[in-house]
Amino acid sequence: MTEVAVAVIGAGAIGRAHCETIRRSTSCRLVAIAEPAAAGRAYAEGLGVPCYSDARDLLEAVKPQAAIIATPNATHRAFAIACIERGIVALVEKPVASTLADAAAIAAASERAGVPVLVGHHRRHNPIARRARAMIAEGALGRLTNATVLATFYKPPDYFDVVWRREAGGGPVLINLIHEIDLIRHLCGEIASVQAVTSNAVRGFEVEDSAAILLRLAGGALVTLSLSDTAASPWSWDLASGESPNYPPQPAMVQTHFLCGTDGALALPTLEHWHYASAKSWFAPISRDEIGLTRGDPYLAQIDHLARVVRAEEAPLITARDGMLTLRATMAVHKAAETGQIVRPDQEMQL
Ligand SMILES: NC(=O)c1ccc[n+]([C@@H]2O[C@H](COP(=O)([O-])OP(=O)(O)OC[C@H]3O[C@@H](n4cnc5c(N)ncnc54)[C@H](O)[C@@H]3O)[C@@H](O)[C@H]2O)c1
């Protein structure tokens, strides 16, 4: 089958990772890069692919079938719309945009034109998440009651040499927690309300370094999330799941996500399933099935999915509208922390 022609807009950290993934894939081929900075242009030259400093020039000249938008968040809207106008399928990195208005504009343009836009919440493509979602859908947990998510890890001091990472919006809520919010929505359903407390007590920067969050889901389940980027801890999906080569393997497996229902419980990433073999009671023994860590590269799976969307074999696993709802729920965490109020994203946060 012919490989799908893909361009990458923005050859920074994640843009380069996408370039490498495309080069490893058998479903897509990298046809061009758009990047104004000298380092990114040298990178493109090293790969032997044409590089344009203006992404629109690339789209006009190369006419790729798909483009990956891996630029700063505030530019996502303009590049996504430029792709949609040309009938080019776009994979927009997360967050889908920097504001809800931009996210809504991308979603509306994509739907109006019938040109798919995917959002780079790559974790949905991880086989662990796929298996967990299937188990929940098949009723392995019964009715969901509670979930606990630990996202506690340590970013070294030099990470904060970049000014925007010390300022409001540059912190672990919008950068890291958004992945947890998206996974909760994907596995457990829509978020009806959000309560949160954030803290900058350790680093003292304008941005938060820790947060405690409580979600009520539309189905009634309650979710607590503990977040910190200044905790010397292994309890983080990125560290435990082994999905990214950026993090070293841990000496022992740890669980980071605990999902509970009326008929069973599931711990991730190892997919440890707890349930009663006979009558359900805390006085009876409970059994444990260890399904085990099913490793697979979610970034590669995402690229293969992009190819199938271009070929109209699949609908996007996460559309621009879906990405917008994840962004809205994540922004609700900041709003809840600032106001001390319970925030209902669908009623109180304008799109
Ligand atoms: N899914 C993930 O795992 C993941 C991980 C990291 C970052 N991201 C997201 O990817 C995006 C980029 O993040 P990053 O960490 O790679 O940032 P980065 O700063 O390393 O890279 C951004 C690149 O875009 C280039 N750029 C800026 N303006 C441009 C323009 N007008 N046209 C073309 N290129 C332009 C910059 O020169 C830079 O090379 C952000 O939206 C971020 O949230 C996602």
Ligand as a Chemical Component Dictionary entry (heavy atoms), coordinates in Angstrom:
data_LIG
# 
_chem_comp.id                   LIG 
_chem_comp.type                 NON-POLYMER 
_chem_comp.pdbx_formal_charge   0 
_chem_comp.three_letter_code    LIG 
# 
loop_
_chem_comp_atom.comp_id 
_chem_comp_atom.atom_id 
_chem_comp_atom.alt_atom_id 
_chem_comp_atom.type_symbol 
_chem_comp_atom.charge 
_chem_comp_atom.model_Cartn_x 
_chem_comp_atom.model_Cartn_y 
_chem_comp_atom.model_Cartn_z 
_chem_comp_atom.pdbx_ordinal 
LIG N1  N1  N 0  1.992  14.681 22.993 1  
LIG C1  C1  C 0  3.116  14.876 23.627 2  
LIG O1  O1  O 0  3.672  13.950 24.199 3  
LIG C2  C2  C 0  3.757  16.246 23.630 4  
LIG C3  C3  C 0  5.021  16.394 24.214 5  
LIG C4  C4  C 0  5.634  17.652 24.152 6  
LIG C5  C5  C 0  4.980  18.731 23.557 7  
LIG N2  N2  N 1  3.737  18.558 23.025 8  
LIG C6  C6  C 0  3.043  19.689 22.373 9  
LIG O2  O2  O 0  3.693  19.911 21.111 10 
LIG C7  C7  C 0  3.755  21.316 20.824 11 
LIG C8  C8  C 0  5.219  21.742 20.665 12 
LIG O3  O3  O 0  5.902  21.486 21.865 13 
LIG P1  P1  P 0  7.495  21.259 21.905 14 
LIG O4  O4  O 0  7.823  20.862 23.290 15 
LIG O5  O5  O -1 7.944  20.419 20.767 16 
LIG O6  O6  O 0  7.991  22.784 21.679 17 
LIG P2  P2  P 0  9.368  23.285 21.095 18 
LIG O7  O7  O 0  9.512  24.690 21.505 19 
LIG O8  O8  O 0  10.456 22.297 21.399 20 
LIG O9  O9  O 0  9.145  23.210 19.495 21 
LIG C9  C9  C 0  8.284  24.083 18.794 22 
LIG C10 C10 C 0  8.898  24.302 17.409 23 
LIG O10 O10 O 0  7.996  25.041 16.609 24 
LIG C11 C11 C 0  8.751  25.966 15.867 25 
LIG N3  N3  N 0  7.888  27.047 15.412 26 
LIG C12 C12 C 0  7.497  28.156 16.072 27 
LIG N4  N4  N 0  6.719  28.914 15.278 28 
LIG C13 C13 C 0  6.636  28.275 14.096 29 
LIG C14 C14 C 0  5.990  28.567 12.868 30 
LIG N5  N5  N 0  5.285  29.689 12.724 31 
LIG N6  N6  N 0  6.091  27.665 11.851 32 
LIG C15 C15 C 0  6.800  26.531 11.994 33 
LIG N7  N7  N 0  7.461  26.212 13.143 34 
LIG C16 C16 C 0  7.365  27.074 14.175 35 
LIG C17 C17 C 0  9.830  26.437 16.831 36 
LIG O11 O11 O 0  10.906 27.061 16.154 37 
LIG C18 C18 C 0  10.214 25.121 17.466 38 
LIG O12 O12 O 0  11.199 24.451 16.751 39 
LIG C19 C19 C 0  3.027  22.008 21.965 40 
LIG O13 O13 O 0  1.672  22.163 21.598 41 
LIG C20 C20 C 0  3.146  21.017 23.116 42 
LIG O14 O14 O 0  2.118  21.144 24.072 43 
LIG C21 C21 C 0  3.126  17.334 23.046 44 
# 
loop_
_chem_comp_bond.comp_id 
_chem_comp_bond.atom_id_1 
_chem_comp_bond.atom_id_2 
_chem_comp_bond.value_order 
_chem_comp_bond.pdbx_ordinal 
LIG N1  C1  SING 1  
LIG C1  O1  DOUB 2  
LIG C1  C2  SING 3  
LIG C2  C3  SING 4  
LIG C2  C21 DOUB 5  
LIG C3  C4  DOUB 6  
LIG C4  C5  SING 7  
LIG C5  N2  DOUB 8  
LIG N2  C6  SING 9  
LIG N2  C21 SING 10 
LIG C6  O2  SING 11 
LIG C6  C20 SING 12 
LIG O2  C7  SING 13 
LIG C7  C8  SING 14 
LIG C7  C19 SING 15 
LIG C8  O3  SING 16 
LIG O3  P1  SING 17 
LIG P1  O4  DOUB 18 
LIG P1  O5  SING 19 
LIG P1  O6  SING 20 
LIG O6  P2  SING 21 
LIG P2  O7  DOUB 22 
LIG P2  O8  SING 23 
LIG P2  O9  SING 24 
LIG O9  C9  SING 25 
LIG C9  C10 SING 26 
LIG C10 O10 SING 27 
LIG C10 C18 SING 28 
LIG O10 C11 SING 29 
LIG C11 N3  SING 30 
LIG C11 C17 SING 31 
LIG N3  C12 SING 32 
LIG N3  C16 SING 33 
LIG C12 N4  DOUB 34 
LIG N4  C13 SING 35 
LIG C13 C14 SING 36 
LIG C13 C16 DOUB 37 
LIG C14 N5  SING 38 
LIG C14 N6  DOUB 39 
LIG N6  C15 SING 40 
LIG C15 N7  DOUB 41 
LIG N7  C16 SING 42 
LIG C17 O11 SING 43 
LIG C17 C18 SING 44 
LIG C18 O12 SING 45 
LIG C19 O13 SING 46 
LIG C19 C20 SING 47 
LIG C20 O14 SING 48 
# 
